[in-house]
């Protein structure tokens, strides 16, 4: 091997190593997945042309919704102007689809007199998720907010009388009324609603960078809007409020307008003793 060729190889390895340090990604590259990125301080980043919030030390997050396309483009511009482009492959998932016919219309569609209430509930929840705090409370990592049998999974959907309904965007954990519900990560409370039509007592905790957790069908909310909470802190009690058939916790997560699968961020559910 000539000295010139050896020098070229060493230079190539050095450039590759430097480039690897400029951008690292960790997370679930799948529909419903959340990805944690790390780049150089002072860098900027965008996903499919939409700017991402980047911390001063170069950390950022992004996620993929339930029906995200098979590909996405991440662009990072590091100090000095160099541009790194990553074409990301997003794994496509198969969801549990149930078809049920012969259901009474009043059960499938809510009565006209409650539509205004439903719209007001949706607006309040959407407003609570617009918080765009620079704090990266998600650095705490995530734990299950409650433990118990999983009775519903992310992405499942029912087709009632031939009409597709909204997919289920969370993970359901069954348990008795009054079971403590813990904050899965650090954050700030942005919604504490005592009684929404569909979701009953509803709590939303913002984890920073427009990543949030929602907790539905609660019996009681123990925190208030603006309160900072720590991972593992009891924030509510499990219930059966709203339109449900039994007591459980419906845990959902949003990153911006994308619905994230919470089960992808936590270890397997501990087995009951």
C-alpha positions as CSV (number, residue, x, y, z in Angstrom):
1,X,0.0,0.0,0.0
2,X,1.4,3.4,-1.0
3,X,1.9,6.2,1.5
4,X,-0.5,8.4,-0.6
5,X,-3.2,5.7,-0.5
6,X,-2.7,5.2,3.2
7,X,-3.0,8.9,3.9
8,X,-6.2,9.1,1.9
9,X,-7.8,6.2,3.9
10,X,-6.8,7.8,7.2
11,X,-8.3,11.1,6.0
12,X,-11.5,9.4,4.9
13,X,-11.8,7.7,8.3
14,X,-11.3,10.9,10.1
15,X,-13.9,12.7,8.0
16,X,-16.4,9.8,8.6
17,X,-15.7,9.9,12.3
18,X,-16.2,13.7,12.4
19,X,-19.4,13.4,10.4
20,X,-20.7,10.7,12.8
21,X,-20.1,13.1,15.7
22,X,-22.0,15.8,13.9
23,X,-25.3,13.8,13.9
24,X,-26.5,10.8,15.9
25,X,-30.1,9.5,16.0
26,X,-31.7,7.1,18.5
27,X,-35.3,5.9,18.6
28,X,-38.0,4.0,16.8
29,X,-38.0,4.6,13.0
30,X,-41.5,3.3,12.6
31,X,-45.1,4.7,12.5
32,X,-45.8,6.0,16.0
33,X,-42.1,6.2,16.8
34,X,-40.2,9.0,18.5
35,X,-36.6,9.8,17.6
36,X,-34.0,11.6,19.7
37,X,-31.3,13.5,17.8
38,X,-27.9,14.9,18.8
39,X,-25.9,17.3,16.7
40,X,-23.3,20.1,17.2
41,X,-24.1,23.1,19.4
42,X,-25.4,25.9,17.3
43,X,-26.8,23.6,14.5
44,X,-30.3,23.8,13.0
45,X,-32.5,20.9,11.9
46,X,-35.6,20.3,9.9
47,X,-37.8,17.3,9.1
48,X,-39.4,17.3,5.6
49,X,-38.8,21.0,5.5
50,X,-40.3,21.8,8.9
51,X,-37.9,23.4,11.4
52,X,-37.2,21.5,14.6
53,X,-36.5,23.0,18.0
54,X,-32.8,22.4,18.8
55,X,-31.4,22.9,22.3
56,X,-28.2,25.0,22.7
57,X,-26.2,21.8,23.1
58,X,-27.6,20.4,19.9
59,X,-30.4,18.0,21.0
60,X,-33.8,17.6,19.3
61,X,-36.7,15.2,18.8
62,X,-39.1,14.3,16.1
63,X,-41.8,11.7,15.6
64,X,-43.9,9.8,13.0
65,X,-47.7,9.5,13.1
66,X,-49.8,6.4,12.8
67,X,-50.1,6.7,9.0
68,X,-46.7,8.3,8.2
69,X,-45.3,7.7,4.7
70,X,-42.5,5.2,4.3
71,X,-39.8,7.9,4.1
72,X,-38.8,11.2,5.6
73,X,-36.0,13.6,5.1
74,X,-33.9,15.0,8.0
75,X,-31.7,18.0,7.2
76,X,-29.1,19.4,9.7
77,X,-27.0,22.5,9.1
78,X,-24.0,22.6,11.4
79,X,-21.9,25.7,12.3
80,X,-19.9,26.7,9.3
81,X,-22.7,25.9,6.8
82,X,-22.1,22.2,6.1
83,X,-25.4,20.4,5.5
84,X,-26.1,16.8,6.5
85,X,-29.1,15.1,4.9
86,X,-30.5,11.8,6.1
87,X,-33.1,9.9,4.1
88,X,-35.0,8.0,6.8
89,X,-37.0,4.8,6.2
90,X,-40.1,4.7,8.4
91,X,-41.3,1.1,9.0
92,X,-45.0,0.6,8.2
93,X,-47.2,-1.2,10.7
94,X,-50.2,-3.4,10.5
95,X,-53.0,-2.4,12.8
96,X,-55.9,-4.3,14.4
97,X,-59.0,-3.4,12.4
98,X,-62.5,-4.6,13.6
99,X,-65.6,-4.5,11.6
100,X,-68.9,-4.4,13.5
101,X,-72.3,-4.1,11.9
102,X,-75.9,-3.8,13.2
103,X,-75.2,-1.1,15.8
104,X,-77.8,1.5,16.7
105,X,-77.1,4.9,15.1
106,X,-77.3,6.7,18.5
107,X,-74.3,4.7,19.7
108,X,-72.2,5.2,16.5
109,X,-72.8,9.0,16.3
110,X,-73.3,11.4,19.2
111,X,-76.6,13.3,19.5
112,X,-76.7,16.7,17.9
113,X,-77.2,18.5,21.3
114,X,-73.7,17.5,22.5
115,X,-71.8,18.4,19.3
116,X,-71.0,21.9,20.6
117,X,-69.6,20.4,23.8
118,X,-67.4,18.0,21.8
119,X,-66.0,20.8,19.6
120,X,-65.2,22.8,22.7
121,X,-63.5,19.8,24.3
122,X,-61.4,19.3,21.2
123,X,-60.4,22.9,21.0
124,X,-59.3,23.0,24.7
125,X,-57.2,19.8,24.2
126,X,-55.6,21.2,21.0
127,X,-54.8,24.5,22.7
128,X,-53.1,22.7,25.6
129,X,-50.9,20.9,23.1
130,X,-49.6,24.1,21.5
131,X,-47.2,24.8,24.3
132,X,-43.7,24.9,22.8
133,X,-41.4,25.1,25.8
134,X,-37.7,25.0,25.1
135,X,-37.1,22.8,28.2
136,X,-36.3,19.2,27.4
137,X,-38.1,17.5,30.2
138,X,-38.3,14.4,28.1
139,X,-34.6,13.9,29.1
140,X,-35.9,12.1,32.2
141,X,-36.9,9.2,30.0
142,X,-40.3,7.5,30.3
143,X,-42.0,5.0,32.6
144,X,-45.4,3.4,32.6
145,X,-47.9,5.8,34.3
146,X,-49.8,2.8,35.7
147,X,-49.3,-1.0,35.6
148,X,-51.9,-3.6,34.7
149,X,-53.3,-5.6,31.8
150,X,-53.1,-3.8,28.5
151,X,-56.7,-3.7,27.2
152,X,-56.2,-1.5,24.1
153,X,-53.3,-0.8,21.8
154,X,-52.2,2.1,19.6
155,X,-53.4,2.2,16.0
156,X,-56.4,-0.1,16.3
157,X,-59.6,0.9,14.6
158,X,-63.2,0.0,14.4
159,X,-65.5,0.2,11.3
160,X,-69.0,0.5,12.6
161,X,-71.9,-0.1,10.2
162,X,-69.4,0.3,7.4
163,X,-68.2,3.7,8.6
164,X,-64.5,4.0,9.8
165,X,-64.2,5.5,13.2
166,X,-61.2,7.4,14.6
167,X,-58.3,5.1,15.3
168,X,-57.3,4.5,18.9
169,X,-54.2,6.6,19.4
170,X,-53.2,5.5,22.9
171,X,-52.5,2.4,25.0
172,X,-55.1,1.3,27.5
173,X,-54.1,0.0,30.9
174,X,-56.9,-1.7,32.9
175,X,-57.2,-1.4,36.6
176,X,-59.6,-0.6,39.5
177,X,-61.0,2.9,40.0
178,X,-58.6,4.8,42.2
179,X,-55.4,3.2,41.0
180,X,-52.6,5.9,41.2
181,X,-51.5,7.4,37.8
182,X,-47.9,8.7,37.8
183,X,-46.2,11.2,35.5
184,X,-44.3,9.1,33.0
185,X,-41.7,11.8,32.6
186,X,-40.9,15.3,33.9
187,X,-43.2,18.1,32.6
188,X,-45.7,20.9,33.1
189,X,-49.5,20.5,33.3
190,X,-51.2,22.2,30.5
191,X,-54.8,20.8,30.9
192,X,-56.7,19.5,33.9
193,X,-60.3,19.2,32.7
194,X,-62.8,17.6,35.1
195,X,-65.3,16.3,32.5
196,X,-64.9,16.0,28.7
197,X,-67.7,14.3,26.8
198,X,-65.6,11.4,25.3
199,X,-62.6,11.3,27.6
200,X,-64.1,12.3,30.9
201,X,-61.6,13.8,33.4
202,X,-58.6,14.6,31.2
203,X,-55.0,15.6,32.0
204,X,-52.3,16.7,29.7
205,X,-48.6,17.1,30.7
206,X,-46.2,18.8,28.4
207,X,-42.7,17.4,28.2
208,X,-41.1,20.1,26.2
209,X,-40.5,20.7,22.4
210,X,-44.3,20.1,21.9
211,X,-44.1,16.5,23.2
212,X,-47.0,15.8,25.5
213,X,-48.8,13.0,27.4
214,X,-52.6,12.8,27.7
215,X,-54.4,10.8,30.4
216,X,-58.1,10.0,29.8
217,X,-61.1,8.6,31.7
218,X,-59.6,9.6,35.1
219,X,-61.5,9.5,38.4
220,X,-59.7,12.5,39.9
221,X,-57.0,14.9,38.9
222,X,-54.5,15.8,41.6
223,X,-52.5,18.5,39.9
224,X,-53.4,21.9,38.3
225,X,-52.5,23.8,35.2
226,X,-49.0,25.3,35.3
227,X,-47.8,22.9,37.9
228,X,-44.4,21.3,37.3
229,X,-44.4,17.5,37.9
230,X,-41.6,15.0,38.3
231,X,-41.4,11.5,36.8
232,X,-43.1,9.0,39.1
233,X,-45.2,11.7,40.9
234,X,-48.8,10.7,41.4
235,X,-50.8,13.1,39.3
236,X,-54.3,11.5,39.1
237,X,-56.4,8.4,39.9
238,X,-57.6,5.9,37.3
239,X,-61.3,6.0,36.6
240,X,-64.1,5.3,34.1
241,X,-65.3,8.8,33.3
242,X,-66.4,9.7,29.8
243,X,-67.6,7.2,27.2
244,X,-66.1,3.9,28.4
245,X,-67.2,0.4,29.2
246,X,-65.0,-0.1,32.3
247,X,-62.2,1.5,34.4
248,X,-58.9,2.0,32.7
249,X,-56.2,4.6,31.8
250,X,-56.0,5.7,28.2
251,X,-52.4,7.1,27.8
252,X,-51.8,9.0,24.6
253,X,-48.8,11.0,23.4
254,X,-48.5,13.8,20.8
255,X,-45.5,15.4,19.1
256,X,-46.8,18.5,17.4
257,X,-49.7,17.2,15.3
258,X,-48.4,13.6,15.2
259,X,-49.8,10.8,17.4
260,X,-47.0,8.9,19.0
261,X,-47.2,5.3,20.4
262,X,-46.4,5.5,24.1
263,X,-45.6,1.8,24.3
264,X,-42.6,2.4,22.1
265,X,-41.0,4.6,24.8
266,X,-41.2,2.3,27.8
267,X,-40.0,-1.2,28.8
268,X,-42.5,-4.1,28.4
269,X,-45.3,-3.9,30.9
270,X,-44.3,-5.7,34.1
271,X,-46.1,-9.0,34.7
272,X,-48.6,-9.0,37.5
273,X,-47.6,-11.1,40.5
